[in-house]
Amino acid sequence: MRFLADENIPAQIVKAISSSGHDVLWIQEIDPAIDDRRVLSHATDGQRTLITFDKDFGELVFLHGEKAPFGIILFRFPPETSLTSQARIVVNVLERRTDWTGHFFSVSDTGQIRPRPLPKGRI
């Protein structure tokens, strides 16, 4: 799978995704400190599913009509979740599905996945 990791995804998690065989680019390395709209554009132009910890992407797509990339995966972890646990959960979740395209997914710290279709015509 092809993913774009938002810059708020820690390097350890990006490495774990890459080590598990996924094609992942990290905003921190390719275009740091850009705004969320440009992150969406990078994901869309690169035909990549966006991985983020930032719920603002849902607002941009669902409330403000921004064009969505192929998919968005929002991981939500409590502050006390260790980085090692976060990396394990992220990799586990990414390997459980292949249908990331066309949906906004919210993923909890237990690995529960809640999909929501992205708005039609803006994908």
C-alpha positions in Angstrom: 0.0 0.0 0.0 1.0 3.6 -0.6 0.7 5.9 2.4 1.6 9.5 3.3 2.4 10.0 7.0 1.5 13.4 8.4 4.4 15.2 10.1 2.7 14.5 13.5 3.4 10.7 13.0 6.6 10.0 14.9 9.6 8.7 13.1 9.5 5.4 14.9 6.0 4.7 13.6 7.0 5.7 10.0 10.0 3.3 10.2 7.7 0.5 11.5 5.3 1.1 8.6 8.1 1.0 6.1 9.7 -2.0 7.7 6.5 -3.9 7.3 6.7 -3.5 3.5 4.5 -0.5 2.9 5.5 2.4 0.6 5.3 5.4 3.0 6.5 9.0 2.6 6.7 11.3 5.6 5.7 15.0 5.3 8.4 15.8 7.8 11.0 14.7 5.2 9.4 15.9 2.0 7.8 19.2 2.9 7.9 20.0 6.6 5.7 22.6 8.3 3.2 22.9 5.5 -0.5 23.5 6.2 -3.1 20.8 6.2 -4.5 21.7 2.8 -1.1 21.2 1.2 -0.8 17.8 3.0 -4.1 16.8 1.5 -2.8 17.9 -1.9 0.4 15.9 -1.5 -1.6 12.8 -0.7 -4.0 13.3 -3.6 -1.3 14.1 -6.1 0.8 11.1 -5.0 -2.3 8.8 -4.9 -1.6 7.9 -1.2 -3.7 7.3 1.8 -3.0 9.8 4.5 -2.1 8.6 8.0 -2.5 11.2 10.7 -3.1 11.9 14.4 -4.8 15.2 13.4 -8.6 15.3 13.4 -8.6 18.6 11.5 -8.4 16.6 8.2 -11.9 15.3 8.8 -13.2 18.9 9.2 -11.4 20.0 6.0 -12.9 17.3 3.9 -16.4 16.9 5.5 -17.2 20.5 6.6 -15.1 22.7 4.3 -15.3 20.7 1.1 -11.6 20.1 0.5 -10.7 17.5 -2.0 -9.9 14.3 -0.2 -7.0 12.0 -1.0 -7.6 8.4 -1.7 -8.3 7.8 2.0 -7.6 9.1 5.4 -6.7 7.1 8.5 -7.0 9.0 11.8 -5.3 7.2 14.7 -6.5 8.3 18.2 -4.3 7.3 21.1 -4.5 8.4 24.7 -1.4 10.4 25.8 -0.2 7.5 28.0 0.1 5.1 25.1 3.7 4.3 24.5 5.3 4.9 21.1 6.2 1.2 20.8 2.5 0.3 21.4 1.4 3.0 18.9 3.7 1.6 16.2 2.5 -1.9 16.8 -1.2 -0.9 16.6 -0.6 1.2 13.5 1.2 -1.6 11.6 -1.4 -4.2 12.8 -4.3 -2.0 11.6 -2.6 -1.2 8.2 -2.1 -4.9 7.6 -5.7 -5.9 8.4 -7.3 -4.1 5.5 -6.7 -3.2 1.9 -9.8 -1.1 1.2 -8.5 2.3 2.6 -9.4 4.1 -0.7 -12.6 6.2 -0.6 -13.0 6.3 3.2 -12.1 8.3 6.3 -11.2 5.8 9.0 -11.0 6.6 12.7 -8.9 4.0 14.6 -8.8 3.7 18.4 -6.0 2.6 20.7 -7.6 -0.9 20.8 -7.4 -1.1 17.0 -11.1 -0.7 16.5 -11.7 0.7 13.0 -14.7 3.0 12.2 -15.1 3.8 8.4 -17.0 6.7 6.9 -17.2 7.1 3.2 -15.5 10.2 1.8 -17.8 12.7 0.1 -18.5 11.7 -3.5 -17.0 13.9 -6.2 -14.2 15.1 -4.0 -12.0 12.1 -4.1 
